[in-house]
């Protein structure tokens, strides 16, 4: 459970960083690999997807551990 929350927090941090010009701070605005890894646009739907993915994973993990 703890690792799932850490993954979710990291995903949220990366997504919220997309609201800033952090790629420009590190002079990576023209680096395609950085854009692929960090993304370049913020979407609330991504936050929802990350959260639902973690919840689904925790439910499956809980059911597997209870059997």
URPEWO-V201256 format. One record per pair of residues at least 24 apart in sequence whose ideal C-beta (glycine too) atoms are under 7 Angstrom apart, sorted by the first residue. I is the first residue (numbers start at 1). J is the second residue. Records with the same first field share a line. If there is no record, write none. Layout:
BEGIN
I: J ; J
END
This chain:
BEGIN
1: 58
4: 54 ; 57 ; 58
7: 54
8: 50 ; 51 ; 54
11: 50
12: 47 ; 50
14: 38
15: 42 ; 46 ; 47
18: 42
END
